[in-house]
Amino acid sequence: MIVGEVEVAGQVREAFKQAQRRGESTSRIENLFQRALATSKKVKTTTDLGAAGRSIAQVALQLVEQRHWPLAGKRALVLGTGAYARVVVSALHSMECQDIDVFSASGRANRFSESHGTVPIHREGFTEALANADLVIACSGSGTHLLDAQLLTQARPAHAMLPILDLALSSDVAGDVHPLPTVDVIDLEVIGKNAPSERADAIAAARSIVQEAVVEFEADIASRSVDPVVASMRAHVGLLINEETDRVRRRSGESVASEVAHSLHRVTNALLHTPSIKARELARNGNEADYRQAIQLLFGIDFNDKQDV
């Protein structure tokens, strides 16, 4: 694929939102995706990859212009109404493509066209739209071939060259289309080979940012692994405070017991603050087991190793 492609972060963000809406996210997944999106933003704003603002759609359309003709004033037929179709249509508009037809095998062309300035094509008009197109962009990813050799030879005059951009991961174009002499199929492999190479320093900078984020995320996860240990230690001390407070209450009354409890909690918080901070630092450095053993020896706590990950 293309290094620095701008659609990827948007797709990740949308997948994250869907998981949240369905209740399929966890606190660790939330943390992971939030950091990933923040890292993507940092790469975009601090490296030349972000400045380029490139996408597969843009590179593919530029490749069509290089190999065939300017798209200004031409007619395009877009297959699909998903996220990639939106990006493609936006790019076509920016390149002054005059007429943009949209076909949806699932019947969503009308709704899509209402908000994207395109012409919806229904199944009965598909062959005619194919015959009139100067360019076809296939990005439905429906899992079935919307274009095959028989359809194209019937719809298109033998002398008319037709560039076809096949942008779907699950190809919309049958294999028998590629050998046709009047068709130029430009798929993801061709686009990747012809995409301009990014500057080595920009890629290195982006990878460095990502690597730093990965290391920080892993360290944070490691530090959180001792949270149950710290919680057990505080609960153990809290139980001792409650027992002592109950003895004072029986001997001296509620007022004195409340003052003693307040004082003991203050002292406890002060005493356990540093061990709690050190716990995460040791875990980040891979010394969680030593910390567990030390706390177990000092407080006699039998830790339960089962943790909610």
Disulfide bonds with the S-S distance in Angstrom:
none
